[in-house]
Amino acid sequence: MTTPIRIGNASGFYGDRFSGVEEMLTGGPLDVLTGDYLAELTMLILGRDRLKDPSLGYARTFLKQLETGLGEALDRGVKIVSNAGGLNPAGLAQAISQLADRLGLHPTIAYVEGDDLLSRAAELGLGTPLTANAYLGAWGIADALQAGADVVVTGRVTDASVIVGPAAAHHGWKRTQYDELAGAVVAGHVIECGCQATGGNYAFFGEIRDFGRPGFPIAEIHADGSSVITKHDHTGGAVTIDTVKAQLLYEITGARYAGPDVTTRLDTIELSSDGPDRVRITGVHGEPPPPTYKVSLNSVGGFRNEVDFVLTGLELEAKAELVQRQLEQALPKRPAELRWTLAWTEKPNADSEEEASVFLRCAVKDPDPKVVGRAFSSAAIELALASYPGFHVTAPPGDGSPYGLFEAGYVDIREVEHVVVLPDGTRRVVEPAAETQPLAEVDLELPMPLPQLASSRRPRTREMPLGRIAGARSGDKGSDANVGVWVRHEKAWRWLAHTLTVELFKDLLPETRPLTVKRYLFPNLWAVNFVVEGLLGEGVASQARFDPQAKAVGEWLRSRYVDVPEVLL
């Protein structure tokens, strides 16, 4: 039995706390420090960077963090693994080497590539996107570490792979040790989003005593795939069963969580306390991965613009109707998409002007930047002295800005050449999985209803926000959104599973009524997960709605009123 490997994560997205690398390296012992910099929107940003300068396409923040962090990591014997290579891992590896030379350091550097399918997108049936990147797995990272690399940077790998690779290398796992790999995937999924595992975006944030500056998370991964989630001592935030559970429900679908190395059975996860700020994860089962790689496809969809009109006082609907009619008549050419939304924040007989106002937003999109640029802006501002009483806007509209479209594609795993370039320059091809298994849904049984709720007598209930008894975490999955809802004791779970149906979910969130909503049960977590198809239009970069990444949909759901049996309170 090998000792557990202690892996910390210092970044959950491109733009996370800059000091995270230094905090993690100096805060306590680590074997490996990871950083996740890539998301669907990030790939679009990096794609536009690469168009301007082919030598770019990687997360430049990571390189700046290494100016102080690289020497610290080498002194402490901490390996660094990150997907900050983005669209140009070779370029980032070269930049790190140049940085090391300037600092008088001598790290061994490796990188992983092969995910970039842009040059073959058309022949693979992926269209003509701006970026096309397959989600690779962990074995290139593992090979690099076993070859002695101090720093490993990758292109598009799955978020958890930067954690799974070091664990596999440390413990010497074989590619068919699916339970161990699945356990590492779960640990990676928990810590990949940084402080979301230590209290960030947590439904019951008021219970965390020290919430000012949550520490970044750590996973201690054992040889059998079990793990303990923790954080450095004397850092803010908290690691509890509920903070871990909230992150487990983030950006998932059903019980089978597909990856390039293993399909993880999320319905087998067991959580238990291991002491203050320590949560143990056990029991995770894995299955062979699917026969296809998911591909992240980003394109420039066109150009967008918007203006927010402020309506104050009386006759608000009439004022909204007037300015809407005037603006649409004044446009030289109607944009391909024109959307009006009215946000009701007004209070009757308000004591302040702001509380007496509502916001009317007009958002436009078109392939032609001129249609949504000055032509749109001027038409809106020219109404300033010719429209409703009290006319003003929150900010003057400007030129149209480009927006992106995200789409997921799939290719046979044999169509992708996963390559690791070792510290000595040797290029090694990482073979795809020899054993695969197509994905299938898992049917999980409903728990038995509570006797008090199953009887013919109607139980006494109290109407209250769902969030008084349940937590939630929501996020984006391409054009879809997921909303995971959990409760904190078994009786409440039996009520939740029978009560929060797709029908009630749609009633509580009317915006979802015309959409397809799927529900999945997670009995081990006392949770249900909803996937709302198409809620985000063409993905986060298209900015299709008020909350484009669905980050607050779960909190909206928690604010809605339901009848809760008093026996559960």
N, C-alpha and C positions, 0 to 999 in steps of 0.2 A: 504494500500500500504506500503510495506516495503522499507527501504532505499536501494539504490543500493549497491551491494557488490563489493569491489575493490580488484581485483585479479591480482597479478603480477607474471611474469614468469622469472626465473633466469637461465634457461638452455634450449637450443634447441637441444643438442645432448651430448653424452658421450665424453667429451673433450672440452666443451664450456668454456668460460672464468671463471676461478676458483673463481675470486672475485665477481662473479655475485650475489651470495647469500648475501654477506655482503653489496654490493652496493644497492641492492633492500631493504634490511631490514632497512638500515640507511638513505636511500635517501628520504623518505617521508612516508605518511600514507598508510598502506595496511591492509586488513582483512585476506588475504590468500596469501601465497607465494607458487608457484608451480615450478616444474622442470621436464622437459622431457629428459630422458636419453636413451631411447630405440629407436632403428631403426633395420631394417632387419640385417644389418651387425653386430650391437651390440649384437643381440641375439646369433649370431654365436660365437662372442668373449667370451660372458658369458658362453656359452655352453662348450667351450674349457677350461675355468677357472674351471668349475664345474667338468670336467673330471679329472683335476689335484688335486682338493680339493673339496669334496662334500659340505664343509661348505661355499664355495664361490658361485658365480653365481649372485651377485648383483653389482651395480655400486659403487665401493669403493671410488671414488672421492666424491660422495655425503656425505658419512660418514665423510670424512675429512673436508668437508665444514661445517658440523654441529658442529665441535669442537669449532668454534667461533660463528657460526650462531644460534645454538640452544638456548643458553642463551639470545641472543639478541631478538629472536622471542618470547620467553616466557615473557621477560620484556615488550615487546611492544604489547602483546596479538595477535600476528600474528600466524595463523594456517599454518602448512606446509603439503603439499600434493605432492607426487612424485611417479612416476613409477620406481624409481631407484631400487626397489626390484628385478626387472628382473626375473631370474629363481628361486630366493630364497627370497621372501618377508618375510617369517618367520625368516630367518637367519639375514636379515637386521634389522628387528624390534628388535631382540634380541641384535644385535650389538649396536643399538642406545640406548637401555636400559642400556647396560654396559657402554657406553660412558657417558650417563647422570649420572650414579652412580659415575664415576670418577670425573665428574665436579661438583658434589653436586647439581644436578638439578633433578626435579621431573615431567617430562612431562607424559601425558597420551598418550599411543601409541597404534595404531590399524593397522592392515594390511589386505590386500585383496588377496585372492588366489583362486585357482580353474581353472585358465587358462592353467596350465601345463597338457597337454594331452599325454605326452611322453609314459607313461606306458600303455596307451590304443591306441597308434597310429595305430598299426596293425589292431586291431579289428574295428577301426573306418575308415579303408580304407585309412590311411594316410601314409602307408609304414613304413620304419624304419629310421626315421631321427635322427639327433643329438639333435634337439630341436623341440617341437611341442606345440605352445601356441595359444590359442584362444584369440581373441581381445574382452575382456570384456568391460562393460559399466560403468556408473557413479554411479549406485545406491548403491553399496557396500561402496563407498567413502562417499556418502551422509549419509548412516546409521551410519558410524563411526563418522562423524562430529556431527551428531545430538546426538550421545551417549557421546559427550564431549571430543573426541580425540583432542590432541594438534598436533600430528604428525600422518599422514596416509601414509603408503607406500604400493605399489601395485606391482603385476607382470605385465603381458602384458594386459593393457587396451588400448583402442584407445587413441591417443595423446590428443584429445580434452577432454577426460573424466576427466582428473585431473582438468579441469576448470569447466566442466558441473556439476560434483558432488558437489563442494562447492556452486555453484549458486542454484542448486536444493534444497540443505539443507537449505540455507539461506532464500529462498523465499517460502519454503514449497510446491514446485510444486508436482502435481500428475504425475503419469507415463504416463497419456494420454494427458498431456498438450504439445502437439507436437510442436506448434508454439513457445512456450517459450523455450522448450528444443532445438529446431533447432536454435533459436537465440543464445543460449549459445554455441552450437556447432560451429557456425560461429565465434563467439568471440574467442573461444578456438583455432580454426584453424588459426586465425590470429596471436595469441600470442605464440602458442606452439613452434614455431621455433625461439624464442628469437629475436635477433636483425634484422632478416629478415623483421620484421614489422616496424622497425625504420630506415630503410635506407640501411641495409646490403643486398648485392647481388641485388641492385636496378639498373635498366637499366639507369636511368637518375641521377646517383650518383653525377655528376658534379653540380647539382642544390642544393645540400645540403651544407649549409654554414659551419656547424660544423660536419665534418665527421670523425674526428680522433678516437673517442671512442663512438660509438652509445650506448645509454642507452637501457636497456631492457624494453619490453612493459608491459602495464597494461590494463586490461579490466574492466571497470565499468559496471556491468551487472544489468539491472533493472528488476523489477518484471514481466514486459510484455515480457521479452526476448530481448528487444533492448539493445544496449550497446554503450559505447564510448571507443574507443581505444586511449590511451595516453601513457605518460611516465613520470618519475619523472622530476621535474623542474631542470634546470641547468645540464642536461645530454646531451651528444652529439646525433647526428643523427637527425631525424625528423619523425613526424607522419603526413602524408598527405593522401589525397584520393588515390593518386597513389601508395604510399608505401603500403597502406593497400590492394589496388586492386591487386598489384603484389603478395602479399602473399596469397590472396584468390585464385589465379590461380595456386598455387603451388601444385603439386602432386594430381591433381583431374582428373576426367574423364568427365562425362556428367552432366546434370542438377540435377540429383538425386545423393546425396552424402550419401551413406548407412552407418549406424552405428548400434550398438547393441541396442540403446534406441530409436532412431528416424532416419528416412530418411529425410535429409535436402534438401530443394529445393533451390539450389544455384542460380537458375534463378530468384528468388524473392528478392534477396538482394538489398537494396537501401543504398547508401552512401551519406553523406553530411558533410560539415565542421561544427564543433562545437567550433571553435576558434583555436588559435595557438596550434599546436601539439595535436589536438583533432578531431577525426573523428567519427561521429555517424553512427551506423549500425541499420537499421530498416527494417520492412516489411518482415522479413524472415518467410516462412511457413514450416511446418513440416508434415510428414506423418508417419504412423506406420512403424517400422523397418522391415527388411526382416526376413524370418523364419530360417535363418542360421547364424552362426558365421563364420567369416573369421578366418583361422588358419595360423599362420606364421610357415613354415616348413624350417628348415635349416639342411643341411647335409654337410659333408666333401666330396668334389667332387674329390679330388686327390691332385696332387702336380704340381707346376708351377715354371718356371724360365725364365729369359730373359737376353738378352745382346743387348746393343745399340752400333752399329758400327758408327764411324764418317767418312764420305766420303767428301773429300775436292778437290776443283779445277775443273779439266776438266774430261770429259768422266764419269760422275757420274752414269749413267745407266749401263755402262759396268762394273764399279767397283762393283756396287750392284749385278749385275748378277754373277760376278766372285765369290765373297765371299759367296753368297747364295749357289751356286753350290758346292763350296769347303766344306762348313760346313755340308751340308746335306750328302755329300759323306763320311765325316769323322765320323759321328755319328755311334756308335756301334749298336744302335737300334733306329729306327725312333719313336719319341714320338707319342702318340695317336693324339695329335693336335700340329701342327707346323704352326705358322702364321708369315708372314713377312709384315711389313709396312714401307713405306718410307715417311718421313716428309720433304717436300721441303721448306727449310728456306734460300736457297742460293740466292745470288744476283750476277749478272754478273759483272765482273771487280771490285770485292769488295775491300773496303779499309781495312777490317780486316779479319783475317783467319776464325773467327766464321761466318761472313756473307758469306764466300765462301764455307760453308759446309752444308751438309744435314745429317739427322740421319736415319739410317736403323736399325730397331728393329726386333729382332727375339724372339718371345715368344713361349714357349712350355708348354704343359700340358700332364700329364700321371698319371695313378693310381699308378705307381711304382716310389717312390722318387729317386731310383737309376738312372732311365732312364733320368730324367731331373736334376739330381744333378751334381756330379763331372764329369760324363761322358759327359754331355752337355757342362759344363763350360770349361773343358780341351780341348775339340774339338774346341771351339771358340778361346781360348787363344793361342793354338798351331799354329794358323794361323798368329800370329803377325809378323813373319819375312818371311812369305811364301805366302802372298796374295797381295792385291792391294797396290799401292804406297800411303804412308801416313797413313798406317793402325794404328788406335788406337780406343779405346772404352771409353765410358764415365765413367764406373766403372767396375772393374772385377766382372764377374758373380760368384755367390756363390752356396751354396747348394739349392736344391729345397725347396720351402715353401708350406705348405698346403693352399688350397683355398676352398671356400665354395660355396654351391649351395642354392639358395632360391626358394621356390615354395609356392604358396598360395593354401591352402586347405579350404574346407567348411564342417561344420557339423551342424546337426540339433541343434537348441538352447536347446532342452530338453536333449541333450547328455552331457551338460556341467553344472557342479555344481559350481556356483559362490558363494563364501563364504567370509564373512567378519568376522574377529576375533576382537571383541571389546576390549576396554582397560581393562575390567575386566576378559578377557579370554573367554567370551561367544562366541560361534561359531554360526553365523546366516547365513542361506542359503538365497541368494537373488534369488527370483523366476525369470525365464525368462519372456520376454514380453508376455502378454496374448493375445495381438492383433498384428498380423503381416500382411505384405503385400509384395508380390513378387516384385522385381524391374522390371521396364519397362522404356524404353527410352522415353524421352520427345521431341516431335517434335516442334521446335520453328521456326517461320516464318522469312524469310529474311526481312530486312528493305527495304523500297522503295529506289531504286537507285537515286542518285542525278540527277536532270534534265539535268545538263550539261554533265553527263556521259551516260545518257540513250538516248540522241539524236543520230541521224544518223551521225552527224559530229564528227569526232575524236577529243577529247579534246587535248589541248596542254599539253604535259607531260615533265617531267624532270627525267632522269635516276639518281638514287641515292640509297644509302643503305636504306633498309626498316626501320632500326633503327632511321633514321632522323625523322620519323613520328610516329613510333610505339615502345612501350616497350615490353619486353618479360621476362618470368620467366620459367625455365625448371627444371625437376627433375626426379627421378626414381620411378617407380611403379612396383616392382618386376623385371621381365624381360622386361617390357615396359618402355617407357619414355613419359612424357607429356611436351608439349610446349604451354604455354598460351601466347597469343599476345593481347595487348590492345592498343587503341588509346585514345586521350584526348579531342576530341570534336565529336559532332554528325555527322557532314559532313564526317569526316574521317572514322567514324564507317560505314556509309553507303557504302563508297568505300571499306573498308577492308572486310566487309562481302561478297561482290560480287566478290572481286578480289583474296583474299588469299584462294583459293580453295585447295583441297587435291592435285590436279594435279600440281598447281603452287608450293605448299609446297614441293612436291617431286622433282620438277625441281630445286628449290633453294637448296635443301639438297639431293644431288644425293645418299648419303649413304642410304636413306630411300626408294629408288625406288622399290627394290624387296620386301619390307615389307608392311604389312597392316597398313594403316593410317586412323584413324577415326577423324572426325571434329565435334565439338560441338559449338553451338552459345550461347553467354551470352549477350543478348541485354542490360540488366540493367548495365552491366559493360563495354559496348562497347568493347567486347572481343570475341575472338574465342580461343578454346582449341583444340590442336591436341594430339592424343594418338598414338604413334608409337609402334606397337606390335613387340616384339622380338629384339628391338634395343640393349638391354643390355644382350643378350644371356641368361644365367642362373642366372641373378641377379648380384647385385653390387659386392658381395664377389667373384664371378668368374673372375672379372677383364677382361671382354671380349673385351673391347675397350679402346681407348686412354683416354676417359673421362667416367670412369665406372659408375658414378652416373648421367650422362647426365646433369650436373650442367651448362655447357656452351653451350648446343645445342641452347638455345634461343638466346645467343649472336652471335653464328655462323649465325643463321637465320637473325638477325638484320644487320649483315655485308653484306648480299647479296643484289645485286642491282635489283631494280624494277623500273618500269615506274610509277611515281607519278604525278597525274594531278596538274598542277600549281595552280588551283583554291583552292587546299587544303594547299598550302604552305604559 
